[in-house]
Amino acid sequence: MTSAAGASSAIDRAQGRLAWMFLCPALVILSLVGIYPLLNTLYMSFTDSEAGQVSSTLVGFRNYSAIVRDGDFLKSILNTLVFGISSVTLELIIGMVAALVINVPFRGRAILRAAVLIPWAIPTVVSARMWEWMLNDSFGVINDIAVRKLHVIAEPIAWTGTNSFAMASVIAVDVWKTFPFFALMLLAGLQGIPAELYESARVDGATGWQQFRRITLPLLKPAITVAVVFRSLDALRVFDVVWVLTRGKFGTESVGVYAYRQLFEYINAGTGSAVCIALFLMVFLFVIVYTTLMREPERS
């Protein structure tokens, strides 16, 4: 028994060493491309560094104090939250509907699956530029259909050029681009649910809505959690779609756009780094809070 336990312990140690051998290259790369830039940004946020400046001076929390007192920064946080909550919620709803439809066997389902992937396959900048042309008030196809074909509006609207419609337009473009991510994640979850559960529920007289609420949603909770977390990380860091469509004007400036202006337009690396750290903390706090709320309660 002792020799068997010793042999098992030796095997475990050997497997542990092998695991670390495989992990070390990934950890080194992660440190170079992730941890070091983060630490360097954190350091710069406590300095008066400017782009191209050889040396800098530590200024403590002055940069953080400056951005907290900046009304534009506070507005960018609100814009980012509005964008993130709205886009992720709509993407979850539309992605859920798409996944439920695609999960049902019917002729042409493979073609529909491929069609759903098209928006997700298009690079964000390309899709944003495409929608910028489509939403143009002079030659855009959206206004042409709404004014000339459907007659739902009297005159063309500058969808991305007014405070009334700019944020809604940015959200709509982002939803069109990224709802396939939710659809694919939830479709994978749906296909992992045993069909016997639905058959038993139908035998017991459960309606379609009751099956969805009692079976589908609870068993999709892990997939929903992962999808919401990953998409929220992207949504809270949004830059590209906002920059292409509105340049952050008309009430759409996100924290990412605000940081870009500080770093590259105002050449203020210290303040820009402080904004980036604040954004990192906001995203980190969201992940902690959301995963805590979605955690399964321990059963005694």
KEGUNU-792111 format. One record per residue: residue in three letters; x, y, z of N, C-alpha, C in turn. Coordinates in steps of 0.05 Angstrom, whole numbers, plus 32768, in hexadecimal, padded with zeros to 4 digits. Example, Ala and Ser with C-alpha at 12.3 -4.5 7.8 and 13.67 -1.06 7.14 Angstrom:
<pts>
ALA81087F8E809C80F67FA6809C81087FBE809C/SER81017FD3808E81117FEB808F81028001809D/
</pts>
This chain:
<pts>
MET80117FE88000800080008000801180198000/THR802780188011803980308012804780357FF8/SER8050801F7FEB805E80227FD2804B802C7FBC/ALA803280227FBD801F802B7FA9801880497FAD/ALA801680527FC68010806E7FCB8028807F7FC3/GLY804180757FC8805980847FC0805B80867FA1/ALA805480717F94805580727F76804080857F6B/SER802880857F78801380987F6F801C80B47F74/SER802980BA7F8B803280D57F91804780DD7F7D/ALA805980CB7F76806E80D27F62806380D87F47/ILE804E80C97F3F804180CF7F26803380EA7F26/ASP802680F07F3D8019810B7F3F802E81217F3D/ARG8045811E7F4A805A81327F48806481357F2C/ALA8068811F7F1F807181207F03805D812D7EF1/GLN804481277EF5802F81347EE5802E81527EEB/GLY8032815A7F05803281767F0C804981857EFE/ARG806181787EFE807881857EF0807381887ED3/LEU806781737EC7806181747EAA804D818A7EA4/ALA8039818D7EB6802581A27EB2803281BE7EB2/TRP804481C27EC5805281DC7EC7806481E07EAF/MET807081CB7EA4808081CE7E8C807081D87E74/PHE805781CE7E72804581D77E5D803B81F37E62/LEU803781FA7E7C802B82147E83803F822B7E81/CYS805882257E86806C823A7E88806E824C7E6F/PRO806F82407E57807082527E3F805882647E3D/ALA8040825A7E438028826A7E42802982807E57/LEU8033827A7E6F8035828D7E85804982A37E7D/VAL805F829C7E70807382B07E68806782C37E53/ILE805982B77E3F804C82C87E2B803782DA7E37/LEU802782CF7E4A801282DF7E57801F82F67E67/SER803582F07E74804383067E83804D831C7E71/LEU805783147E59806283287E47804D83397E3A/VAL8037832C7E328022833B7E22800B83457E34/GLY8009833C7E4C7FF383437E5E7FFB83517E77/ILE800A83427E888010834D7EA3802383647EA1/TYR803983637E92804C83797E90803F83927E86/PRO803083927E6F802283AB7E67800F83B67E7C/LEU800183A47E8A7FEF83AE7E9F7FFE83BC7EB5/LEU801483B07EBE802483BC7ED4803183D67ECA/ASN803A83D77EB1804583EF7EA6803084057EA4/THR801883FE7E9C800284127E9B7FFC841C7EB7/LEU7FFC840A7ECA7FF684127EE6800B84267EEF/TYR802484217EE9803A84337EF18036844E7EE4/MET8031844E7ECA802E84677EBB801684777EC5/SER8002846A7ED07FEB84797EDA7FF1848A7EF2/PHE800884847EFF801084947F16802684A87F0F/THR802984AD7EF5803E84C07EEC803184D67EDB/ASP804184EA7ED4803884FF7EC1804384FA7EA5/SER804584E07E9E805184D87E85804184E37E6E/GLU804F84EB7E58804384F37E3F805084E37E29/ALA804284E07E13804C84D07DFC806684DD7DF3/GLY807A84CC7DEF809484D57DE680A684E07DFB/GLN809C84E27E1480AC84ED7E2A80C084D97E34/VAL80D984E17E3780EE84CE7E3F80EB84C77E5D/SER80E684DB7E6E80E384D67E8A80C984E17E94/SER80C184D77EAB80A784E07EB780AA84E17ED5/THR809784EF7EE2809884F37EFF808084E67F0B/LEU808484DA7F22806D84CE7F31805C84E57F3C/VAL804284E27F37802F84F77F40801984EB7F52/GLY801D84D27F5B800984C57F6C7FEF84C17F5E/PHE7FD984C87F6C7FBE84C37F627FB384DB7F53/ARG7FC484ED7F4A7FBB85067F3D7FAB85007F24/ASN7FB584EC7F147FA684E57EFB7F8B84DA7F01/TYR7F8984C97F157F6F84BD7F1D7F5C84D37F27/SER7F6784E57F377F5784FB7F417F4C850C7F2A/ALA7F5D85107F157F5585217EFE7F3F85147EEE/ILE7F4184FA7EE97F2C84EE7ED97F1184EB7EE8/VAL7F1384E77F037EFB84E57F137EEC85007F12/ARG7EFB85167F117EEE85317F117EE7853A7EF4/ASP7EEE85297EE07EE885307EC47ECC85277EBD/GLY7EBB85397EB67EA085327EAF7E9E85207E96/ASP7EB185247E837EB185137E6B7EB784F67E72/PHE7EC984F27E857ECF84D67E8D7EB784C97E9A/LEU7EA984D77EAB7E9284CC7EB87E7C84C67EA4/LYS7E7984D87E907E6584D37E7A7E6D84BA7E6A/SER7E8784B67E667E90849F7E577E8A84857E66/ILE7E8C84867E807E85846E7E907E6784687E8D/LEU7E57847D7E8E7E3A84797E8B7E34846E7E6F/ASN7E40847A7E5B7E3C84717E3F7E4484547E3C/THR7E5B844C7E487E6584317E467E51841D7E53/LEU7E4784257E6A7E3484147E787E1A84117E68/VAL7E1084277E5D7DF884267E4D7DFC84147E35/PHE7E1384187E287E1984077E107E1C83EA7E18/GLY7E2B83E57E2D7E3083C97E357E1783BA7E3D/ILE7E0783C67E4F7DEF83B97E597DDB83B57E42/SER7DD783C97E327DC483C87E1C7DCC83B37E07/SER7DE583B47DFE7DED83A27DE97DEE83857DF2/VAL7DF983807E0A7DFB83657E147DDF83597E19/THR7DCD83697E237DB2835F7E287DA483587E0E/LEU7DA5836A7DFA7D9983647DE17DA6834D7DD3/GLU7DC0834B7DD47DCE83347DC87DC6831A7DD5/LEU7DC3831A7DEF7DBA83027DFD7D9E82F97DF4/ILE7D8C830C7DF27D7183067DEA7D7082FC7DCE/ILE7D7C830B7DBB7D7C83037D9F7D8B82E97D9B/GLY7DA282E77DA97DB282CE7DA67DA382B67DB1/MET7D9382BA7DC67D8382A47DD17D6E829B7DBD/VAL7D6082AE7DB17D4C82A87D9D7D5882997D85/ALA7D6F82A47D7C7D7D82977D657D86827B7D6C/ALA7D9082777D847D99825C7D8C7D8282487D8D/LEU7D6B82517D987D5482407D9B7D4982387D7F/VAL7D4A824C7D6C7D4082467D517D5382327D43/ILE7D6D82377D457D8082277D377D81820B7D43/ASN7D7B82087D5D7D7C81EE7D6A7D6681DB7D61/VAL7D5181E67D557D3B81D67D4C7D4281CA7D30/PRO7D3F81B07D2C7D4581A47D127D3181AD7CFD/PHE7D3B81B77CE77D2B81BE7CD07D3C81C07CB7/ARG7D2F81BF7CA07D3F81C07C877D4B81DC7C84/GLY7D6581DC7C7D7D7381F57C7A7D8082007C93/ARG7D8081F07CA87D8C81F97CC27DA981FF7CBF/ALA7DB881EF7CB07DD581F47CAC7DDA820F7C9F/ILE7DC982167C8B7DCC822F7C7D7DC782467C91/LEU7DB282437CA17DAC82587CB57DC3825C7CC9/ARG7DCE82467CD27DE582487CE47DFC82577CD8/ALA7E0282517CBE7E1782607CB17E11827D7CAE/ALA7DF782837CA87DEF829F7CA57DF282AF7CBF/VAL7DEB82A27CD57DED82AF7CEF7E0A82B67CF6/LEU7E1D82A67CEC7E3982AB7CF17E4582C37CE2/ILE7E3882CB7CCD7E4382E07CBB7E4A82FA7CCA/PRO7E3883057CDA7E3F831E7CE87E57831A7CFB/TRP7E5883047D087E6E82FF7D1B7E8882FC7D0C/ALA7E8882F27CF47EA082ED7CE47EAC83077CD9/ILE7E9B831C7CD57EA583357CCA7EB483447CE0/PRO7ECC834F7CDA7EDB835F7CED7ECA83777CF6/THR7ECD837E7D0F7EBC83947D1B7EBF83AE7D0C/VAL7ED783B57D057EDB83CF7CF77ECE83CE7CDB/VAL7ECF83B77CCE7EC383B57CB37EA483B77CB6/SER7E9983A97CC97E7C83AA7CCC7E7383C57CD5/ALA7E8283D37CE77E7B83ED7CF07E7C84017CD8/ARG7E9083FF7CC77E9284107CB07E7B840B7C9D/MET7E7483F27C997E5D83EB7C887E4383F77C92/TRP7E3F83F57CAD7E2684017CB87E27841F7CB8/GLU7E3F842B7CBA7E4184487CB87E3784527C9D/TRP7E3D84447C887E33844B7C6D7E1584467C6C/MET7E0C842F7C767DEF84297C757DDE843C7C85/LEU7DE984477C9B7DDA845A7CAC7DDE84777CA4/ASN7DED847C7C8F7DF184977C867DD784A57C7E/ASP7DD484BE7C867DBB84CC7C807DB884D57C63/SER7DCE84D57C547DCC84DE7C387DC884C77C24/PHE7DD884B27C277DD7849C7C147DD484807C21/GLY7DCE84807C3B7DCB84667C497DB384577C41/VAL7DB5843D7C407D9F842B7C387D89842A7C4E/ILE7D90842E7C677D7C842E7C7D7D6884457C79/ASN7D72845D7C747D6084737C707D5184707C56/ASP7D5D84647C427D4F84607C287D37844D7C2D/ILE7D3B84387C3C7D2584257C417D1084327C53/ALA7D1884407C687D05844C7C7B7CF584637C6F/VAL7D0284737C5D7CF4848A7C527CE584837C39/ARG7CF284767C267CE784727C0B7CD784587C09/LYS7CDF84437C167CD284297C137CBC84257C28/LEU7CC284297C417CAF84247C567C9F843D7C5F/HIS7CAA84547C5A7C9D846D7C627C98846F7C80/VAL7CAA84657C907CA784667CAD7CB284807CB9/ILE7CC4848D7CAA7CCE84A77CB37CCB84BB7C9B/ALA7CC984D47CA27CC484E87C8D7CDD84F07C7E/GLU7CF484F17C8B7D0C84FA7C7F7D2484EA7C8A/PRO7D3A84EA7C7C7D5184DA7C857D5B84E37CA0/ILE7D6684D17CB07D7084D67CCB7D8E84D07CCB/ALA7D9D84E27CD87DBA84DD7CDC7DBD84CB7CF4/TRP7DBB84B17CF07DB9849E7D067DD184A07D19/THR7DE984A47D0E7E0184A57D1E7E0B84C17D22/GLY7DFB84D57D1B7E0384F17D1D7DF285027D2E/THR7DE184F67D3F7DD085067D517DD084F97D6D/ASN7DCC85097D817DCC84FE7D9C7DB484EB7DA1/SER7D9F84EE7D927D8784DE7D967D8B84C17D8D/PHE7D9B84BD7D777D9C84A27D6B7DB884967D6B/ALA7DCD84A57D727DE8849B7D6F7DED84837D81/MET7DE784847D9B7DEC846E7DAC7DDC84557DA5/ALA7DC2845A7D9E7DB184437D957DBC84367D7C/SER7DC784467D6A7DD3843B7D517DEC842B7D57/VAL7DFD84357D697E1584267D707E0E840C7D7D/ILE7DFA840C7D8F7DF183F47D9C7DE683E07D88/ALA7DD583EA7D757DC983D87D617DDF83CB7D50/VAL7DF383DA7D487E0883CF7D377E1883BA7D47/ASP7E1D83BF7D607E2C83AC7D707E1B83937D75/VAL7E0283967D797DF0837E7D7D7DF0836D7D63/TRP7DED837A7D4C7DED836B7D337E08835C7D2F/LYS7E1D83687D387E38835C7D347E3D83447D47/THR7E3383467D5F7E3C83337D737E2783207D7F/PHE7E0E83237D767DFA83107D817E0082F37D78/PRO7E0E82EE7D617E1582D27D5B7E2682C57D70/PHE7E3682D47D7F7E4682C87D947E3482BB7DA9/PHE7E1F82CA7DB17E0C82BF7DC47DFE82A77DB8/ALA7DF682A97D9F7DE882947D927DF8827A7D92/LEU7E12827C7D8B7E2382647D8A7E2782587DA6/MET7E2C826A7DBA7E3182607DD57E1882527DE0/LEU7E01825F7DDC7DE882537DE77DE0823A7DD7/LEU7DE6823A7DBD7DE082227DAD7DF0820A7DB7/ALA7E09820F7DBE7E1981F97DC97E0E81F07DE3/GLY7E0482027DF47DF781FA7E0D7DDD81EB7E08/LEU7DCE81F47DF57DB481E67DEF7DB981C97DE6/GLN7DCD81C57DD67DD281AA7DCB7DDD81987DE1/GLY7DE581A37DF87DEE81927E0E7DD8818A7E21/ILE7DC081947E1D7DA9818E7E2E7D9D81747E24/PRO7D9A81607E357D8E81467E2C7D71814A7E22/ALA7D6B813E7E0C7D5081407E017D3B81327E13/GLU7D45811F7E237D3381107E357D2581227E49/LEU7D3381387E517D27814A7E647D0E81587E58/TYR7D1081607E3E7CF9816C7E317CE281587E2D/GLU7CEA813F7E267CD5812B7E227CC681257E3C/SER7CD581247E527CC7811F7E6C7CB681377E73/ALA7CBF814F7E6D7CAF81677E737C9581677E63/ARG7C9781607E4A7C7F815F7E397C6B814A7E42/VAL7C7681337E4B7C64811E7E567C5681287E6F/ASP7C6381397E7F7C5781447E977C45815C7E91/GLY7C4281637E787C3081797E707C3C81947E71/ALA7C5681977E727C6381B27E737C6081BF7E58/THR7C5A81D97E597C5881E97E407C7581F07E36/GLY7C7681FB7E1E7C9082037E147C9E82187E25/TRP7C8F822B7E2F7C9A82407E407CA482347E5B/GLN7C9582217E667C9D82147E7F7CB782047E7A/GLN7CB981F67E637CD181E77E5D7CE981FA7E5B/PHE7CE582117E4E7CFA82247E4B7D03822F7E66/ARG7CF082367E777CF682427E907D01822E7EA5/ARG7CF782167EA47CFF82027EB87D1781F17EB0/ILE7D1B81ED7E967D3081DB7E8C7D4681EB7E7E/THR7D3E81F97E697D5182067E577D62821B7E66/LEU7D54822F7E727D6382447E7F7D76823B7E96/PRO7D6D822A7EA87D7F82217EBD7D9882127EB2/LEU7D9482017E9E7DAA81F27E937DBC82037E81/LEU7DB182197E777DC1822B7E677DD082407E77/LYS7DCC82407E917DD882547EA27DF682567EA0/PRO7E05823F7E9F7E2282417E9C7E2A824E7E81/ALA7E1C82467E6C7E2382527E517E1C82707E51/ILE7E0582777E5D7DFD82937E5E7E1282A37E6E/THR7E1B82987E847E2E82A67E957E4882AC7E85/VAL7E5382977E787E6C829B7E697E6882AF7E52/ALA7E5282AC7E447E4D82BE7E2D7E4A82DB7E36/VAL7E3B82E07E4C7E3782FB7E567E5183077E60/VAL7E6182F77E6E7E7A83027E787E8D830A7E61/PHE7E9082F87E4E7EA282FE7E387E9983167E27/ARG7E7F83177E227E75832D7E127E7583477E22/SER7E7083467E3B7E72835E7E4C7E8E83697E4D/LEU7EA283577E4D7EBD83617E4D7EC383717E33/ASP7EB983677E1D7EBC83767E047EAC838F7E04/ALA7E93838E7E0E7E8283A57E0D7E8C83BC7E1E/LEU7E9783B57E367EA183CA7E487EBB83D67E3D/ARG7EC983C87E2C7EE183D27E207EDD83DD7E04/VAL7EC583E17DFC7EBE83E87DE17ECD84017DD7/PHE7ED883FF7DBF7EE584167DB37EDF84177D95/ASP7EE584017D877EE584027D6A7ECA840A7D5D/VAL7EB483FD7D667E9B84037D597E9284207D5F/VAL7E9884297D777E9184457D7E7EA284597D6E/TRP7EBC84537D6B7ECE84657D5D7EC784677D40/VAL7EC184517D337EBB84517D177EA1845F7D11/LEU7E8C845A7D227E7284657D1C7E6F84837D24/THR7E7A848A7D3B7E7484A57D457E8D84B57D4E/ARG7EA484A87D4F7EBC84B47D5B7EB784BD7D78/GLY7EA484B07D857E9F84B67DA17E8E84CF7DA5/LYS7E8384DA7D8F7E7284F27D917E5584EB7D96/PHE7E4585007D9B7E2884FD7D9D7E2084EA7DB4/GLY7E2E84ED7DCB7E2884DD7DE27E2E84C07DE1/THR7E4384B97DD27E4A849C7DCF7E6784967DD9/GLU7E7584AA7DE37E9184A67DEB7E9284917E02/SER7EA0847B7DFC7EA484667E107EBE846C7E1F/VAL7EC3845C7E347EDC845F7E437EF484597E32/GLY7EF084457E207F06843F7E0D7F0D84567DFB/VAL7EF884647DF17EFD847B7DDF7F0984927DF0/TYR7F0084967E087F0B84AB7E197F2884A57E1F/ALA7F30848C7E247F4C84867E297F5C848B7E0F/TYR7F5184847DF87F5F84897DDF7F6584A77DDB/ARG7F5284B77DE17F5684D47DDE7F6C84DE7DF1/GLN7F6C84D47E0A7F8084DD7E1C7F9C84D47E13/LEU7F9E84BC7E097FB884B17E027FC384BC7DE8/PHE7FB284BE7DD37FBC84C37DB87FB484DF7DAD/GLU7F9F84EB7DB87F9885067DAE7FA3851B7DC1/TYR7FA185177DDB7FAB852A7DEE7FC885237DF7/ILE7FD3850D7DEE7FEE85057DF47FF385057E12/ASN7FE084FB7E217FE284FA7E3E7FE284DD7E47/ALA7FFA84D17E477FFC84B57E4D7FF584AF7E6A/GLY7FFB84C17E7D7FF584BC7E997FD784BA7E9E/THR7FC984CE7E947FAC84CE7E977F9F84B77E88/GLY7FA984B27E6F7F9E849C7E607FA284817E6D/SER7FB9847E7E797FBE84657E887FAC84627EA0/ALA7FA684787EAE7F9484777EC47F78846F7EBB/VAL7F7084797EA47F5684717E997F5584537E92/CYS7F6B84497E877F6D842D7E807F6B841B7E99/ILE7F7984247EAF7F7884157EC87F5C84167ED4/ALA7F4F842D7ED27F33842F7EDC7F21841D7ECC/LEU7F25841B7EB17F1584097EA17F1A83EC7EA9/PHE7F3383E57EAD7F3A83CA7EB67F2C83C37ED0/LEU7F2C83D57EE37F1F83D07EFD7F0183CE7EFA/MET7EF583DE7EE87ED883DC7EE37ED183C17ED7/VAL7EE183B77EC47EDB839D7EB87EE083877ECC/PHE7EF683897EDC7EFC83757EF07EE583747F05/LEU7EDC838B7F0E7EC6838B7F217EAD837F7F16/PHE7EA783847EFD7E8F83787EF17E91835A7EF1/VAL7EA8834F7EE97EAB83327EE77EA883267F03/ILE7EB483327F187EB183277F337E9483287F3C/VAL7E87833E7F387E6B83417F417E59832D7F32/TYR7E5B832C7F187E49831B7F087E4E82FE7F0E/THR7E6782F57F0F7E6C82D87F147E6382D17F30/THR7E6582E47F437E5C82DF7F5F7E3D82DB7F5F/LEU7E2F82ED7F517E1282EB7F517E0882D27F43/MET7E1782C97F2E7E0E82B27F1F7E1882987F2A/ARG7E2882997F407E3282807F4C7E1B82707F58/GLU7E1D82567F547E0982447F5F7E0C82447F7E/PRO7DF682467F8D7DF782457FAA7E0082297FB2/GLU7E1082287FC77E19820E7FD27E0281FF7FDF/ARG7E0181E67FD97DEC81D57FE47DF781C67FFC/SER7DE881C780127DF181B9802A7DEB819B8028/
</pts>
